[in-house]
Amino acid sequence: MGHYRGVSTQTTERPDVNTDERTDDDTPKVFHYVRKSKVAESAVMGTHVVALCGVVFAVTKSPKPDSPVCADCKKVYDGLAPGGS
């Protein structure tokens, strides 16, 4: 940890992140929850969105009604207050 005029910094290691989130046919293994207002922009412009679980990606596919959902996103979503606040 370093100090400079009352400011401190700390380096922490990031745990390994599994980036293999697609199947052989390029369909995501699971679909993530993201802000609805960001989905269209990401799909059209290619900008990245941040899922409730923290995964960052560009929207490329639309989920079907029976699509598997990211368990971590679902946990966060279930813990949110009604109304999306």
Phi and psi restraints in degrees (range 20) as a CNS / XPLOR table:
assign (resid 1 and name C) (resid 2 and name N)
       (resid 2 and name CA) (resid 2 and name C) 1.0 -106.6 20.0 2
assign (resid 2 and name N) (resid 2 and name CA)
       (resid 2 and name C) (resid 3 and name N) 1.0 154.1 20.0 2
assign (resid 2 and name C) (resid 3 and name N)
       (resid 3 and name CA) (resid 3 and name C) 1.0 -127.4 20.0 2
assign (resid 3 and name N) (resid 3 and name CA)
       (resid 3 and name C) (resid 4 and name N) 1.0 142.0 20.0 2
assign (resid 3 and name C) (resid 4 and name N)
       (resid 4 and name CA) (resid 4 and name C) 1.0 -150.3 20.0 2
assign (resid 4 and name N) (resid 4 and name CA)
       (resid 4 and name C) (resid 5 and name N) 1.0 107.4 20.0 2
assign (resid 4 and name C) (resid 5 and name N)
       (resid 5 and name CA) (resid 5 and name C) 1.0 47.2 20.0 2
assign (resid 5 and name N) (resid 5 and name CA)
       (resid 5 and name C) (resid 6 and name N) 1.0 53.9 20.0 2
assign (resid 5 and name C) (resid 6 and name N)
       (resid 6 and name CA) (resid 6 and name C) 1.0 82.1 20.0 2
assign (resid 6 and name N) (resid 6 and name CA)
       (resid 6 and name C) (resid 7 and name N) 1.0 -1.5 20.0 2
assign (resid 6 and name C) (resid 7 and name N)
       (resid 7 and name CA) (resid 7 and name C) 1.0 -106.0 20.0 2
assign (resid 7 and name N) (resid 7 and name CA)
       (resid 7 and name C) (resid 8 and name N) 1.0 133.1 20.0 2
assign (resid 7 and name C) (resid 8 and name N)
       (resid 8 and name CA) (resid 8 and name C) 1.0 -119.4 20.0 2
assign (resid 8 and name N) (resid 8 and name CA)
       (resid 8 and name C) (resid 9 and name N) 1.0 152.6 20.0 2
assign (resid 8 and name C) (resid 9 and name N)
       (resid 9 and name CA) (resid 9 and name C) 1.0 -126.3 20.0 2
assign (resid 9 and name N) (resid 9 and name CA)
       (resid 9 and name C) (resid 10 and name N) 1.0 152.6 20.0 2
assign (resid 9 and name C) (resid 10 and name N)
       (resid 10 and name CA) (resid 10 and name C) 1.0 -142.3 20.0 2
assign (resid 10 and name N) (resid 10 and name CA)
       (resid 10 and name C) (resid 11 and name N) 1.0 135.7 20.0 2
assign (resid 10 and name C) (resid 11 and name N)
       (resid 11 and name CA) (resid 11 and name C) 1.0 -101.4 20.0 2
assign (resid 11 and name N) (resid 11 and name CA)
       (resid 11 and name C) (resid 12 and name N) 1.0 127.2 20.0 2
assign (resid 11 and name C) (resid 12 and name N)
       (resid 12 and name CA) (resid 12 and name C) 1.0 -120.8 20.0 2
assign (resid 12 and name N) (resid 12 and name CA)
       (resid 12 and name C) (resid 13 and name N) 1.0 147.8 20.0 2
assign (resid 12 and name C) (resid 13 and name N)
       (resid 13 and name CA) (resid 13 and name C) 1.0 -82.3 20.0 2
assign (resid 13 and name N) (resid 13 and name CA)
       (resid 13 and name C) (resid 14 and name N) 1.0 137.3 20.0 2
assign (resid 13 and name C) (resid 14 and name N)
       (resid 14 and name CA) (resid 14 and name C) 1.0 -86.5 20.0 2
assign (resid 14 and name N) (resid 14 and name CA)
       (resid 14 and name C) (resid 15 and name N) 1.0 133.4 20.0 2
assign (resid 14 and name C) (resid 15 and name N)
       (resid 15 and name CA) (resid 15 and name C) 1.0 -65.8 20.0 2
assign (resid 15 and name N) (resid 15 and name CA)
       (resid 15 and name C) (resid 16 and name N) 1.0 158.3 20.0 2
assign (resid 15 and name C) (resid 16 and name N)
       (resid 16 and name CA) (resid 16 and name C) 1.0 -57.0 20.0 2
assign (resid 16 and name N) (resid 16 and name CA)
       (resid 16 and name C) (resid 17 and name N) 1.0 139.1 20.0 2
assign (resid 16 and name C) (resid 17 and name N)
       (resid 17 and name CA) (resid 17 and name C) 1.0 -115.7 20.0 2
assign (resid 17 and name N) (resid 17 and name CA)
       (resid 17 and name C) (resid 18 and name N) 1.0 130.6 20.0 2
assign (resid 17 and name C) (resid 18 and name N)
       (resid 18 and name CA) (resid 18 and name C) 1.0 -81.2 20.0 2
assign (resid 18 and name N) (resid 18 and name CA)
       (resid 18 and name C) (resid 19 and name N) 1.0 112.8 20.0 2
assign (resid 18 and name C) (resid 19 and name N)
       (resid 19 and name CA) (resid 19 and name C) 1.0 -97.0 20.0 2
assign (resid 19 and name N) (resid 19 and name CA)
       (resid 19 and name C) (resid 20 and name N) 1.0 -1.9 20.0 2
assign (resid 19 and name C) (resid 20 and name N)
       (resid 20 and name CA) (resid 20 and name C) 1.0 -86.7 20.0 2
assign (resid 20 and name N) (resid 20 and name CA)
       (resid 20 and name C) (resid 21 and name N) 1.0 80.1 20.0 2
assign (resid 20 and name C) (resid 21 and name N)
       (resid 21 and name CA) (resid 21 and name C) 1.0 -108.8 20.0 2
assign (resid 21 and name N) (resid 21 and name CA)
       (resid 21 and name C) (resid 22 and name N) 1.0 18.0 20.0 2
assign (resid 21 and name C) (resid 22 and name N)
       (resid 22 and name CA) (resid 22 and name C) 1.0 -124.3 20.0 2
assign (resid 22 and name N) (resid 22 and name CA)
       (resid 22 and name C) (resid 23 and name N) 1.0 153.6 20.0 2
assign (resid 22 and name C) (resid 23 and name N)
       (resid 23 and name CA) (resid 23 and name C) 1.0 -88.5 20.0 2
assign (resid 23 and name N) (resid 23 and name CA)
       (resid 23 and name C) (resid 24 and name N) 1.0 -179.2 20.0 2
assign (resid 23 and name C) (resid 24 and name N)
       (resid 24 and name CA) (resid 24 and name C) 1.0 -63.0 20.0 2
assign (resid 24 and name N) (resid 24 and name CA)
       (resid 24 and name C) (resid 25 and name N) 1.0 -27.8 20.0 2
assign (resid 24 and name C) (resid 25 and name N)
       (resid 25 and name CA) (resid 25 and name C) 1.0 -95.7 20.0 2
assign (resid 25 and name N) (resid 25 and name CA)
       (resid 25 and name C) (resid 26 and name N) 1.0 19.8 20.0 2
assign (resid 25 and name C) (resid 26 and name N)
       (resid 26 and name CA) (resid 26 and name C) 1.0 70.7 20.0 2
assign (resid 26 and name N) (resid 26 and name CA)
       (resid 26 and name C) (resid 27 and name N) 1.0 11.9 20.0 2
assign (resid 26 and name C) (resid 27 and name N)
       (resid 27 and name CA) (resid 27 and name C) 1.0 -86.7 20.0 2
assign (resid 27 and name N) (resid 27 and name CA)
       (resid 27 and name C) (resid 28 and name N) 1.0 134.2 20.0 2
assign (resid 27 and name C) (resid 28 and name N)
       (resid 28 and name CA) (resid 28 and name C) 1.0 -59.2 20.0 2
assign (resid 28 and name N) (resid 28 and name CA)
       (resid 28 and name C) (resid 29 and name N) 1.0 143.7 20.0 2
assign (resid 28 and name C) (resid 29 and name N)
       (resid 29 and name CA) (resid 29 and name C) 1.0 -64.9 20.0 2
assign (resid 29 and name N) (resid 29 and name CA)
       (resid 29 and name C) (resid 30 and name N) 1.0 -39.5 20.0 2
assign (resid 29 and name C) (resid 30 and name N)
       (resid 30 and name CA) (resid 30 and name C) 1.0 -138.0 20.0 2
assign (resid 30 and name N) (resid 30 and name CA)
       (resid 30 and name C) (resid 31 and name N) 1.0 158.5 20.0 2
assign (resid 30 and name C) (resid 31 and name N)
       (resid 31 and name CA) (resid 31 and name C) 1.0 -106.0 20.0 2
assign (resid 31 and name N) (resid 31 and name CA)
       (resid 31 and name C) (resid 32 and name N) 1.0 142.6 20.0 2
assign (resid 31 and name C) (resid 32 and name N)
       (resid 32 and name CA) (resid 32 and name C) 1.0 -103.4 20.0 2
assign (resid 32 and name N) (resid 32 and name CA)
       (resid 32 and name C) (resid 33 and name N) 1.0 154.9 20.0 2
assign (resid 32 and name C) (resid 33 and name N)
       (resid 33 and name CA) (resid 33 and name C) 1.0 -87.3 20.0 2
assign (resid 33 and name N) (resid 33 and name CA)
       (resid 33 and name C) (resid 34 and name N) 1.0 128.0 20.0 2
assign (resid 33 and name C) (resid 34 and name N)
       (resid 34 and name CA) (resid 34 and name C) 1.0 -134.7 20.0 2
assign (resid 34 and name N) (resid 34 and name CA)
       (resid 34 and name C) (resid 35 and name N) 1.0 166.9 20.0 2
assign (resid 34 and name C) (resid 35 and name N)
       (resid 35 and name CA) (resid 35 and name C) 1.0 -62.8 20.0 2
assign (resid 35 and name N) (resid 35 and name CA)
       (resid 35 and name C) (resid 36 and name N) 1.0 129.1 20.0 2
assign (resid 35 and name C) (resid 36 and name N)
       (resid 36 and name CA) (resid 36 and name C) 1.0 -56.4 20.0 2
assign (resid 36 and name N) (resid 36 and name CA)
       (resid 36 and name C) (resid 37 and name N) 1.0 -36.7 20.0 2
assign (resid 36 and name C) (resid 37 and name N)
       (resid 37 and name CA) (resid 37 and name C) 1.0 -67.1 20.0 2
assign (resid 37 and name N) (resid 37 and name CA)
       (resid 37 and name C) (resid 38 and name N) 1.0 -16.9 20.0 2
assign (resid 37 and name C) (resid 38 and name N)
       (resid 38 and name CA) (resid 38 and name C) 1.0 -97.6 20.0 2
assign (resid 38 and name N) (resid 38 and name CA)
       (resid 38 and name C) (resid 39 and name N) 1.0 -13.9 20.0 2
assign (resid 38 and name C) (resid 39 and name N)
       (resid 39 and name CA) (resid 39 and name C) 1.0 -64.3 20.0 2
assign (resid 39 and name N) (resid 39 and name CA)
       (resid 39 and name C) (resid 40 and name N) 1.0 -51.2 20.0 2
assign (resid 39 and name C) (resid 40 and name N)
       (resid 40 and name CA) (resid 40 and name C) 1.0 -62.2 20.0 2
assign (resid 40 and name N) (resid 40 and name CA)
       (resid 40 and name C) (resid 41 and name N) 1.0 -44.1 20.0 2
assign (resid 40 and name C) (resid 41 and name N)
       (resid 41 and name CA) (resid 41 and name C) 1.0 -58.9 20.0 2
assign (resid 41 and name N) (resid 41 and name CA)
       (resid 41 and name C) (resid 42 and name N) 1.0 -44.0 20.0 2
assign (resid 41 and name C) (resid 42 and name N)
       (resid 42 and name CA) (resid 42 and name C) 1.0 -65.1 20.0 2
assign (resid 42 and name N) (resid 42 and name CA)
       (resid 42 and name C) (resid 43 and name N) 1.0 -42.6 20.0 2
assign (resid 42 and name C) (resid 43 and name N)
       (resid 43 and name CA) (resid 43 and name C) 1.0 -65.3 20.0 2
assign (resid 43 and name N) (resid 43 and name CA)
       (resid 43 and name C) (resid 44 and name N) 1.0 -38.3 20.0 2
assign (resid 43 and name C) (resid 44 and name N)
       (resid 44 and name CA) (resid 44 and name C) 1.0 -84.6 20.0 2
assign (resid 44 and name N) (resid 44 and name CA)
       (resid 44 and name C) (resid 45 and name N) 1.0 -46.6 20.0 2
assign (resid 44 and name C) (resid 45 and name N)
       (resid 45 and name CA) (resid 45 and name C) 1.0 -93.0 20.0 2
assign (resid 45 and name N) (resid 45 and name CA)
       (resid 45 and name C) (resid 46 and name N) 1.0 -16.3 20.0 2
assign (resid 45 and name C) (resid 46 and name N)
       (resid 46 and name CA) (resid 46 and name C) 1.0 81.9 20.0 2
assign (resid 46 and name N) (resid 46 and name CA)
       (resid 46 and name C) (resid 47 and name N) 1.0 10.3 20.0 2
assign (resid 46 and name C) (resid 47 and name N)
       (resid 47 and name CA) (resid 47 and name C) 1.0 -70.1 20.0 2
assign (resid 47 and name N) (resid 47 and name CA)
       (resid 47 and name C) (resid 48 and name N) 1.0 158.3 20.0 2
assign (resid 47 and name C) (resid 48 and name N)
       (resid 48 and name CA) (resid 48 and name C) 1.0 -90.1 20.0 2
assign (resid 48 and name N) (resid 48 and name CA)
       (resid 48 and name C) (resid 49 and name N) 1.0 148.5 20.0 2
assign (resid 48 and name C) (resid 49 and name N)
       (resid 49 and name CA) (resid 49 and name C) 1.0 -116.5 20.0 2
assign (resid 49 and name N) (resid 49 and name CA)
       (resid 49 and name C) (resid 50 and name N) 1.0 160.1 20.0 2
assign (resid 49 and name C) (resid 50 and name N)
       (resid 50 and name CA) (resid 50 and name C) 1.0 -113.3 20.0 2
assign (resid 50 and name N) (resid 50 and name CA)
       (resid 50 and name C) (resid 51 and name N) 1.0 119.3 20.0 2
assign (resid 50 and name C) (resid 51 and name N)
       (resid 51 and name CA) (resid 51 and name C) 1.0 -73.6 20.0 2
assign (resid 51 and name N) (resid 51 and name CA)
       (resid 51 and name C) (resid 52 and name N) 1.0 163.4 20.0 2
assign (resid 51 and name C) (resid 52 and name N)
       (resid 52 and name CA) (resid 52 and name C) 1.0 -57.8 20.0 2
assign (resid 52 and name N) (resid 52 and name CA)
       (resid 52 and name C) (resid 53 and name N) 1.0 -29.0 20.0 2
assign (resid 52 and name C) (resid 53 and name N)
       (resid 53 and name CA) (resid 53 and name C) 1.0 -83.0 20.0 2
assign (resid 53 and name N) (resid 53 and name CA)
       (resid 53 and name C) (resid 54 and name N) 1.0 -8.1 20.0 2
assign (resid 53 and name C) (resid 54 and name N)
       (resid 54 and name CA) (resid 54 and name C) 1.0 103.3 20.0 2
assign (resid 54 and name N) (resid 54 and name CA)
       (resid 54 and name C) (resid 55 and name N) 1.0 -6.9 20.0 2
assign (resid 54 and name C) (resid 55 and name N)
       (resid 55 and name CA) (resid 55 and name C) 1.0 -69.3 20.0 2
assign (resid 55 and name N) (resid 55 and name CA)
       (resid 55 and name C) (resid 56 and name N) 1.0 134.5 20.0 2
assign (resid 55 and name C) (resid 56 and name N)
       (resid 56 and name CA) (resid 56 and name C) 1.0 -109.1 20.0 2
assign (resid 56 and name N) (resid 56 and name CA)
       (resid 56 and name C) (resid 57 and name N) 1.0 130.0 20.0 2
assign (resid 56 and name C) (resid 57 and name N)
       (resid 57 and name CA) (resid 57 and name C) 1.0 -162.9 20.0 2
assign (resid 57 and name N) (resid 57 and name CA)
       (resid 57 and name C) (resid 58 and name N) 1.0 165.7 20.0 2
assign (resid 57 and name C) (resid 58 and name N)
       (resid 58 and name CA) (resid 58 and name C) 1.0 -96.3 20.0 2
assign (resid 58 and name N) (resid 58 and name CA)
       (resid 58 and name C) (resid 59 and name N) 1.0 138.2 20.0 2
assign (resid 58 and name C) (resid 59 and name N)
       (resid 59 and name CA) (resid 59 and name C) 1.0 -72.5 20.0 2
assign (resid 59 and name N) (resid 59 and name CA)
       (resid 59 and name C) (resid 60 and name N) 1.0 124.1 20.0 2
assign (resid 59 and name C) (resid 60 and name N)
       (resid 60 and name CA) (resid 60 and name C) 1.0 -127.3 20.0 2
assign (resid 60 and name N) (resid 60 and name CA)
       (resid 60 and name C) (resid 61 and name N) 1.0 -17.7 20.0 2
assign (resid 60 and name C) (resid 61 and name N)
       (resid 61 and name CA) (resid 61 and name C) 1.0 -135.2 20.0 2
assign (resid 61 and name N) (resid 61 and name CA)
       (resid 61 and name C) (resid 62 and name N) 1.0 151.9 20.0 2
assign (resid 61 and name C) (resid 62 and name N)
       (resid 62 and name CA) (resid 62 and name C) 1.0 -102.3 20.0 2
assign (resid 62 and name N) (resid 62 and name CA)
       (resid 62 and name C) (resid 63 and name N) 1.0 134.8 20.0 2
assign (resid 62 and name C) (resid 63 and name N)
       (resid 63 and name CA) (resid 63 and name C) 1.0 -73.4 20.0 2
assign (resid 63 and name N) (resid 63 and name CA)
       (resid 63 and name C) (resid 64 and name N) 1.0 148.1 20.0 2
assign (resid 63 and name C) (resid 64 and name N)
       (resid 64 and name CA) (resid 64 and name C) 1.0 -90.7 20.0 2
assign (resid 64 and name N) (resid 64 and name CA)
       (resid 64 and name C) (resid 65 and name N) 1.0 162.7 20.0 2
assign (resid 64 and name C) (resid 65 and name N)
       (resid 65 and name CA) (resid 65 and name C) 1.0 -54.3 20.0 2
assign (resid 65 and name N) (resid 65 and name CA)
       (resid 65 and name C) (resid 66 and name N) 1.0 -30.4 20.0 2
assign (resid 65 and name C) (resid 66 and name N)
       (resid 66 and name CA) (resid 66 and name C) 1.0 -100.0 20.0 2
assign (resid 66 and name N) (resid 66 and name CA)
       (resid 66 and name C) (resid 67 and name N) 1.0 14.3 20.0 2
assign (resid 66 and name C) (resid 67 and name N)
       (resid 67 and name CA) (resid 67 and name C) 1.0 -67.9 20.0 2
assign (resid 67 and name N) (resid 67 and name CA)
       (resid 67 and name C) (resid 68 and name N) 1.0 143.9 20.0 2
assign (resid 67 and name C) (resid 68 and name N)
       (resid 68 and name CA) (resid 68 and name C) 1.0 -69.5 20.0 2
assign (resid 68 and name N) (resid 68 and name CA)
       (resid 68 and name C) (resid 69 and name N) 1.0 141.1 20.0 2
assign (resid 68 and name C) (resid 69 and name N)
       (resid 69 and name CA) (resid 69 and name C) 1.0 -108.2 20.0 2
assign (resid 69 and name N) (resid 69 and name CA)
       (resid 69 and name C) (resid 70 and name N) 1.0 142.6 20.0 2
assign (resid 69 and name C) (resid 70 and name N)
       (resid 70 and name CA) (resid 70 and name C) 1.0 -57.4 20.0 2
assign (resid 70 and name N) (resid 70 and name CA)
       (resid 70 and name C) (resid 71 and name N) 1.0 125.0 20.0 2
assign (resid 70 and name C) (resid 71 and name N)
       (resid 71 and name CA) (resid 71 and name C) 1.0 -62.9 20.0 2
assign (resid 71 and name N) (resid 71 and name CA)
       (resid 71 and name C) (resid 72 and name N) 1.0 -38.0 20.0 2
assign (resid 71 and name C) (resid 72 and name N)
       (resid 72 and name CA) (resid 72 and name C) 1.0 -67.9 20.0 2
assign (resid 72 and name N) (resid 72 and name CA)
       (resid 72 and name C) (resid 73 and name N) 1.0 -40.6 20.0 2
assign (resid 72 and name C) (resid 73 and name N)
       (resid 73 and name CA) (resid 73 and name C) 1.0 -61.8 20.0 2
assign (resid 73 and name N) (resid 73 and name CA)
       (resid 73 and name C) (resid 74 and name N) 1.0 -42.4 20.0 2
assign (resid 73 and name C) (resid 74 and name N)
       (resid 74 and name CA) (resid 74 and name C) 1.0 -62.6 20.0 2
assign (resid 74 and name N) (resid 74 and name CA)
       (resid 74 and name C) (resid 75 and name N) 1.0 -41.1 20.0 2
assign (resid 74 and name C) (resid 75 and name N)
       (resid 75 and name CA) (resid 75 and name C) 1.0 -60.2 20.0 2
assign (resid 75 and name N) (resid 75 and name CA)
       (resid 75 and name C) (resid 76 and name N) 1.0 -45.8 20.0 2
assign (resid 75 and name C) (resid 76 and name N)
       (resid 76 and name CA) (resid 76 and name C) 1.0 -65.0 20.0 2
assign (resid 76 and name N) (resid 76 and name CA)
       (resid 76 and name C) (resid 77 and name N) 1.0 -45.9 20.0 2
assign (resid 76 and name C) (resid 77 and name N)
       (resid 77 and name CA) (resid 77 and name C) 1.0 -59.6 20.0 2
assign (resid 77 and name N) (resid 77 and name CA)
       (resid 77 and name C) (resid 78 and name N) 1.0 -44.3 20.0 2
assign (resid 77 and name C) (resid 78 and name N)
       (resid 78 and name CA) (resid 78 and name C) 1.0 -63.7 20.0 2
assign (resid 78 and name N) (resid 78 and name CA)
       (resid 78 and name C) (resid 79 and name N) 1.0 -24.9 20.0 2
assign (resid 78 and name C) (resid 79 and name N)
       (resid 79 and name CA) (resid 79 and name C) 1.0 -87.9 20.0 2
assign (resid 79 and name N) (resid 79 and name CA)
       (resid 79 and name C) (resid 80 and name N) 1.0 -7.0 20.0 2
assign (resid 79 and name C) (resid 80 and name N)
       (resid 80 and name CA) (resid 80 and name C) 1.0 -76.0 20.0 2
assign (resid 80 and name N) (resid 80 and name CA)
       (resid 80 and name C) (resid 81 and name N) 1.0 153.8 20.0 2
assign (resid 80 and name C) (resid 81 and name N)
       (resid 81 and name CA) (resid 81 and name C) 1.0 -70.6 20.0 2
assign (resid 81 and name N) (resid 81 and name CA)
       (resid 81 and name C) (resid 82 and name N) 1.0 148.0 20.0 2
assign (resid 81 and name C) (resid 82 and name N)
       (resid 82 and name CA) (resid 82 and name C) 1.0 -57.0 20.0 2
assign (resid 82 and name N) (resid 82 and name CA)
       (resid 82 and name C) (resid 83 and name N) 1.0 143.1 20.0 2
assign (resid 82 and name C) (resid 83 and name N)
       (resid 83 and name CA) (resid 83 and name C) 1.0 98.2 20.0 2
assign (resid 83 and name N) (resid 83 and name CA)
       (resid 83 and name C) (resid 84 and name N) 1.0 -2.7 20.0 2
assign (resid 83 and name C) (resid 84 and name N)
       (resid 84 and name CA) (resid 84 and name C) 1.0 75.9 20.0 2
assign (resid 84 and name N) (resid 84 and name CA)
       (resid 84 and name C) (resid 85 and name N) 1.0 19.2 20.0 2
